[in-house]
């Protein structure tokens, strides 16, 4: 048999990767002792608001009573190696932890299954393309900027999952691919998140914990936002135009072609009144979601319900307009949810990594607390520029285990902020290291529920994404490193 006849080596599935990461976490639990911190009393800030208790960085101690190593199979709700899948999927609550994101993905996928099955989106896309053929050059820059602003202003992240579903058919019809869809939505939000000057879920929390005036240092962060966003637009345009010229260069070409075939099969023909009514409902629904997020602080439970309501309304119009039957609407909902089931499962299983390491509660014995303390102590005696850079690296690595921006701020800033005083780096720079390390690595780590959700809805395996995104991640790290070093040079306060 010739080399050309041999089957190509397949990339390992995301579930396989996660399994071996879990295995590594389980082995580590036998080698690294668990430790915990004590909390300082709650304090009142300058505005008279009661702050949550903070970690006492000097209080770290190893646990004498904790069992060393996770069990193979645990009982009574505890976490063992074989329990990681179930425990990960049911961990947290509806406000954004694994179980909430899983429900969000399935409900939103089902709702969009109805919307896509109606054919209105495909008919509307083709009609739009015919009328705007000479304005396509502004589409990607405009979308990228808007999503980056969403990440910067109100911490947009999980919401990008729904918008990936919305924009994928349009991106494919314009000649782009699924990768371009993730770039213009999710990656844009994370660039905005990482360079935000006002995000209440990252900057405000980190600055409050570090004892830095809230929303201070906004000028430098605005400049960083403009630079990083411009880079993201140029990178996305360059890639998208290359794929449009030669679609076979895309790592997602096979699945893209399948989705294009489905779009053509669903095509009803001319743009009709039923299409206009469904798309009007769709636009109104998206407006309702945006209003809810900005004006009412809606999050995963409310947004999932809004899209579910949109799916019901679409089904009613489609049934009245003879586009589908009641049973057909139910089948479309089930099919839409079923297509996103793998992404939902991965979100839950990824949470199992943190559970096997002991969880992210600083007051409970865990390997994460031990690693956190060791990393913090390693900064002492290091030159200023290197200290700032090491803070960026530390926050980037730690984000693999704790992907929540507010959670990572609560865990790391009480330790890193005092250390920044010892090494001669301002606390504002320590907060910036947290921001950049937390936000930018969300673009590639497989433990990010939002990333896995976005990849799932556009049918791109994480390994294929990693094969593409490592260059992007490298460039972002170079920009972040430069931003940190320049911040030290200007004594960023």
JORA-V156363 format. One record per residue. N is the residue number from 1. PSI is psi as a letter, one per 30 degrees, with the letter a starting at -180 (* if undefined). Layout:
# JORA-V156363
N;PSI
N;PSI
This chain:
# JORA-V156363
1;k
2;l
3;e
4;f
5;f
6;k
7;k
8;k
9;k
10;k
11;k
12;k
13;l
14;e
15;e
16;e
17;e
18;e
19;e
20;f
21;e
22;e
23;e
24;e
25;e
26;e
27;e
28;e
29;f
30;f
31;e
32;k
33;k
34;k
35;l
36;l
37;l
38;l
39;k
40;l
41;k
42;k
43;l
44;k
45;a
46;f
47;g
48;g
49;k
50;k
51;l
52;l
53;k
54;l
55;k
56;j
57;f
58;g
59;g
60;k
61;k
62;k
63;k
64;f
65;f
66;k
67;k
68;j
69;k
70;l
71;l
72;e
73;k
74;l
75;l
76;h
77;g
78;l
79;j
80;l
81;e
82;f
83;f
84;e
85;e
86;e
87;e
88;e
89;f
90;g
91;l
92;a
93;a
94;f
95;h
96;f
97;a
98;e
99;e
100;e
101;e
102;e
103;e
104;e
105;e
106;e
107;e
108;e
109;e
110;e
111;e
112;f
113;e
114;e
115;e
116;e
117;f
118;f
119;f
120;e
121;e
122;e
123;e
124;e
125;e
126;e
127;e
128;e
129;e
130;e
131;f
132;h
133;f
134;g
135;g
136;f
137;f
138;f
139;e
140;e
141;e
142;e
143;e
144;e
145;e
146;e
147;e
148;e
149;e
150;e
151;e
152;e
153;e
154;g
155;h
156;k
157;d
158;e
159;f
160;f
161;e
162;e
163;f
164;e
165;e
166;e
167;f
168;e
169;e
170;e
171;e
172;e
173;f
174;f
175;g
176;a
177;a
178;e
179;e
180;e
181;e
182;e
183;e
184;f
185;d
186;e
187;e
188;e
189;e
190;e
191;e
192;e
193;e
194;f
195;g
196;k
197;f
198;g
199;j
200;f
201;f
202;d
203;e
204;e
205;e
206;e
207;e
208;e
209;e
210;f
211;g
212;k
213;k
214;k
215;g
216;l
217;g
218;f
219;e
220;e
221;e
222;e
223;e
224;e
225;e
226;e
227;e
228;e
229;e
230;e
231;e
232;e
233;e
234;e
235;e
236;e
237;e
238;e
239;e
240;e
241;e
242;e
243;e
244;e
245;e
246;i
247;f
248;f
249;f
250;k
251;f
252;g
253;e
254;e
255;e
256;e
257;e
258;e
259;e
260;e
261;e
262;e
263;e
264;e
265;e
266;f
267;k
268;f
269;c
270;l
271;j
272;l
273;e
274;e
275;e
276;e
277;e
278;e
279;e
280;e
281;e
282;e
283;e
284;e
285;e
286;e
287;e
288;e
289;e
290;e
291;e
292;e
293;e
294;e
295;f
296;f
297;h
298;k
299;a
300;e
301;e
302;e
303;e
304;e
305;e
306;e
307;e
308;e
309;e
310;e
311;e
312;e
313;e
314;e
315;e
316;e
317;e
318;e
319;e
320;e
321;g
322;g
323;f
324;l
325;l
326;e
327;e
328;e
329;e
330;e
331;e
332;e
333;e
334;e
335;e
336;e
337;e
338;e
339;f
340;g
341;e
342;e
343;e
344;e
345;e
346;e
347;e
348;e
349;e
350;e
351;f
352;f
353;e
354;e
355;e
356;f
357;g
358;f
359;l
360;g
361;j
362;f
363;f
364;k
365;k
366;l
367;e
368;e
369;e
370;e
371;e
372;e
373;e
374;e
375;e
376;e
377;f
378;f
379;f
380;k
381;g
382;k
383;l
384;e
385;e
386;e
387;e
388;e
389;e
390;e
391;e
392;e
393;e
394;e
395;e
396;e
397;e
398;f
399;f
400;e
401;e
402;j
403;f
404;k
405;e
406;e
407;e
408;e
409;e
410;e
411;e
412;e
413;e
414;f
415;e
416;e
417;e
418;e
419;e
420;e
421;e
422;e
423;g
424;g
425;k
426;l
427;f
428;e
429;e
430;e
431;e
432;e
433;e
434;e
435;e
436;e
437;e
438;e
439;e
440;e
441;f
442;f
443;f
444;f
445;k
446;f
447;f
448;j
449;e
450;e
451;e
452;e
453;e
454;e
455;e
456;e
457;f
458;g
459;h
460;k
461;k
462;e
463;e
464;e
465;e
466;e
467;e
468;e
469;f
470;e
471;e
472;e
473;e
474;e
475;e
476;e
477;e
478;e
479;e
480;e
481;e
482;e
483;e
484;e
485;e
486;e
487;e
488;e
489;e
490;g
491;h
492;k
493;*
